[in-house]
Amino acid sequence: MACYTGPVCRLCRREGEKLFLKGDRCYSNKCAIERREGTPGQHSRFRGRFSEFKVQLREKQKVKRIYGLLERQFRNLFAKADRMKGVTGSNLLISLERRLDNTVYRAGFVGSRREGRHYVGHGHFMVNGKKVDVPSFMVKPGDTVSVREKSRANLRINQSLAGVGSRPVPSWLELNKDEFRAAVREFPNREQITQNMNEQLIVELYSK
């Protein structure tokens, strides 16, 4: 299961904004964006001239890093979104939201998508009563995502659920904290994705 294993705060600094890759740390004064100025690297102030391609590339890199995908995974997901009916950019973001690692993060079971990928991969979650350990699994309306019985005493899962009030659950999910489960009420829509992303720039980049 390929994934980025380097320092994630470096990614936020490279994009110049918080990508919320480290859960609670991103909301504290320990966040690297607030503690260190500029982009990482020895020549951080010399990043080349402004261009249309640069803006499109940086937007693609940002969204890819937010959801924790590598280039091939992201490009394959874009190709599927392009074949779907509707607006390609919105289809892409909705597909990213429907991933199981993102769903358990949105539901509040874990503190970040990176943590969600780890916990899903280690078999801590079930979908409709069956263990699923594939982070890219796509949930759909009517599905129920739950924490496995033997994982309900896990400290990190309980800490994340306790902090759900500070990070509200989106309306396309219905969380039952007492039963450690979340029901998928509907497909997510573009308006429910509030993080700063411009999907049209990604469409323009891949359309060249």
C-alpha positions as CSV (number, residue, x, y, z in Angstrom):
1,M,0.0,0.0,0.0
2,A,2.0,3.0,-1.3
3,C,1.8,6.3,0.6
4,Y,3.9,9.3,1.4
5,T,5.9,8.6,4.6
6,G,7.9,11.9,4.9
7,P,7.2,14.9,7.2
8,V,3.7,16.1,6.5
9,C,4.2,19.6,8.0
10,R,6.6,20.2,5.2
11,L,3.7,19.7,2.7
12,C,1.6,22.4,4.4
13,R,4.5,24.8,4.3
14,R,5.1,24.0,0.6
15,E,1.5,24.9,-0.3
16,G,1.5,27.9,2.0
17,E,-1.6,27.0,3.9
18,K,-2.9,24.5,6.4
19,L,-3.9,21.1,4.9
20,F,-4.9,19.6,8.2
21,L,-2.7,16.5,7.9
22,K,-1.9,16.1,11.6
23,G,-5.2,16.3,13.3
24,D,-5.3,18.3,16.6
25,R,-1.8,19.6,16.1
26,C,-3.0,21.7,13.1
27,Y,-5.4,23.6,15.5
28,S,-2.7,24.3,18.1
29,N,0.2,26.8,18.3
30,K,2.5,23.9,17.3
31,C,1.4,24.1,13.7
32,A,4.4,24.6,11.4
33,I,2.6,27.1,9.3
34,E,2.3,29.4,12.3
35,R,5.8,28.8,13.7
36,R,7.9,29.0,10.5
37,E,7.7,31.4,7.6
38,G,8.2,30.6,4.0
39,T,8.4,27.3,2.0
40,P,10.8,24.5,3.0
41,G,14.2,24.2,1.4
42,Q,17.5,26.2,1.2
43,H,16.2,28.4,-1.6
44,S,12.7,28.8,-0.5
45,R,12.5,32.4,-1.6
46,F,13.4,31.5,-5.2
47,R,10.6,29.4,-6.5
48,G,10.4,30.7,-10.0
49,R,8.1,33.1,-11.8
50,F,4.3,33.1,-11.8
51,S,2.6,31.1,-14.6
52,E,-0.8,29.6,-15.3
53,F,0.7,26.1,-15.3
54,K,2.3,26.7,-11.9
55,V,-1.0,27.8,-10.4
56,Q,-2.7,24.7,-11.8
57,L,0.0,22.3,-10.7
58,R,0.1,23.7,-7.1
59,E,-3.7,23.3,-6.8
60,K,-3.4,19.7,-8.0
61,Q,-0.6,19.0,-5.6
62,K,-2.5,20.6,-2.7
63,V,-5.7,18.5,-3.2
64,K,-3.6,15.3,-3.8
65,R,-1.8,15.9,-0.5
66,I,-5.0,16.8,1.4
67,Y,-6.4,13.4,0.6
68,G,-3.1,11.5,0.9
69,L,-2.9,10.1,-2.6
70,L,0.1,9.5,-4.9
71,E,0.1,10.7,-8.5
72,R,-1.1,7.5,-10.2
73,Q,-4.0,7.0,-7.7
74,F,-5.0,10.6,-8.2
75,R,-4.8,10.5,-12.0
76,N,-6.8,7.3,-12.1
77,L,-9.5,8.8,-9.9
78,F,-9.6,11.8,-12.2
79,A,-10.0,9.6,-15.2
80,K,-13.0,7.9,-13.6
81,A,-14.5,11.3,-12.6
82,D,-14.1,12.4,-16.2
83,R,-16.1,9.5,-17.5
84,M,-19.0,10.1,-15.1
85,K,-22.0,12.3,-15.9
86,G,-21.9,15.8,-14.5
87,V,-19.1,18.3,-13.8
88,T,-15.7,16.5,-13.8
89,G,-14.2,18.7,-11.0
90,S,-17.1,18.1,-8.6
91,N,-17.2,14.4,-9.5
92,L,-13.5,14.2,-8.5
93,L,-13.9,15.9,-5.1
94,I,-17.0,13.8,-4.4
95,S,-15.1,10.6,-5.2
96,L,-12.3,11.7,-2.9
97,E,-14.8,12.4,-0.1
98,R,-16.4,8.9,-0.6
99,R,-13.1,7.1,0.1
100,L,-13.3,5.1,3.3
101,D,-10.2,6.7,4.9
102,N,-11.9,10.1,4.4
103,T,-15.3,8.9,5.6
104,V,-13.9,7.7,9.0
105,Y,-12.2,11.0,9.3
106,R,-15.3,13.0,8.4
107,A,-17.3,10.9,10.8
108,G,-14.9,11.8,13.7
109,F,-13.5,8.3,14.3
110,V,-9.9,9.5,13.7
111,G,-8.2,12.9,13.8
112,S,-6.9,13.0,10.2
113,R,-7.1,11.3,6.9
114,R,-3.6,10.0,7.3
115,E,-4.7,8.4,10.6
116,G,-7.8,7.1,8.8
117,R,-5.8,5.4,6.2
118,H,-3.7,3.7,8.9
119,Y,-6.6,2.5,10.9
120,V,-8.6,1.3,7.9
121,G,-5.6,-0.6,6.7
122,H,-5.2,-2.3,10.0
123,G,-8.8,-3.6,9.9
124,H,-10.4,-1.4,12.7
125,F,-13.5,-0.6,10.7
126,M,-16.4,-2.4,9.1
127,V,-18.8,-1.5,6.4
128,N,-22.3,-3.0,6.6
129,G,-21.0,-5.5,9.2
130,K,-18.0,-6.7,7.2
131,K,-14.4,-5.8,7.8
132,V,-12.9,-3.6,5.1
133,D,-9.2,-2.8,5.1
134,V,-9.0,-1.0,1.8
135,P,-8.7,2.8,2.3
136,S,-9.9,3.5,-1.3
137,F,-13.2,1.7,-0.7
138,M,-16.1,3.9,-1.9
139,V,-19.0,4.3,0.4
140,K,-22.5,4.9,-0.9
141,P,-25.9,5.9,0.5
142,G,-27.3,3.3,2.8
143,D,-23.9,2.0,4.0
144,T,-23.1,1.9,7.7
145,V,-19.5,2.4,8.8
146,S,-18.6,1.1,12.2
147,V,-15.7,0.5,14.5
148,R,-15.0,-3.2,15.1
149,E,-16.0,-4.5,18.5
150,K,-12.5,-5.2,19.7
151,S,-11.3,-1.8,18.5
152,R,-13.8,0.3,20.5
153,A,-11.5,0.6,23.5
154,N,-8.8,2.1,21.3
155,L,-7.6,5.4,22.9
156,R,-7.2,7.4,19.7
157,I,-10.6,6.5,18.4
158,N,-12.2,7.5,21.7
159,Q,-10.2,10.7,21.8
160,S,-11.3,11.6,18.3
161,L,-15.0,11.0,19.0
162,A,-14.7,13.1,22.2
163,G,-13.6,16.0,20.0
164,V,-16.3,15.8,17.4
165,G,-17.9,19.0,18.7
166,S,-14.9,21.1,17.5
167,R,-15.0,19.5,14.1
168,P,-18.7,19.0,13.1
169,V,-19.8,15.9,11.1
170,P,-21.0,16.8,7.6
171,S,-24.7,16.4,6.9
172,W,-24.2,13.5,4.5
173,L,-23.1,11.3,7.5
174,E,-25.1,10.5,10.6
175,L,-22.9,9.7,13.6
176,N,-24.0,7.6,16.5
177,K,-21.2,8.0,19.0
178,D,-22.6,5.6,21.6
179,E,-22.7,2.7,19.0
180,F,-19.5,3.7,17.3
181,R,-21.1,3.8,13.9
182,A,-22.0,6.3,11.1
183,A,-24.6,6.0,8.5
184,V,-24.1,7.3,5.0
185,R,-27.3,9.3,4.3
186,E,-26.5,10.5,0.8
187,F,-23.7,11.2,-1.6
188,P,-21.7,14.3,-0.5
189,N,-22.2,17.4,-2.7
190,R,-19.7,20.1,-3.6
191,E,-21.2,22.7,-1.1
192,Q,-20.4,20.4,1.8
193,I,-16.7,20.4,1.0
194,T,-15.6,23.6,2.7
195,Q,-11.8,23.3,2.6
196,N,-10.2,25.7,0.2
197,M,-9.9,23.9,-3.2
198,N,-10.4,25.0,-6.8
199,E,-11.1,21.8,-8.7
200,Q,-11.5,23.6,-12.1
201,L,-7.7,24.3,-12.1
202,I,-7.1,20.6,-11.8
203,V,-9.4,19.9,-14.7
204,E,-7.6,22.5,-16.8
205,L,-4.2,20.9,-15.9
206,Y,-5.2,17.4,-16.9
207,S,-7.0,18.6,-20.0
208,K,-3.8,19.9,-21.6
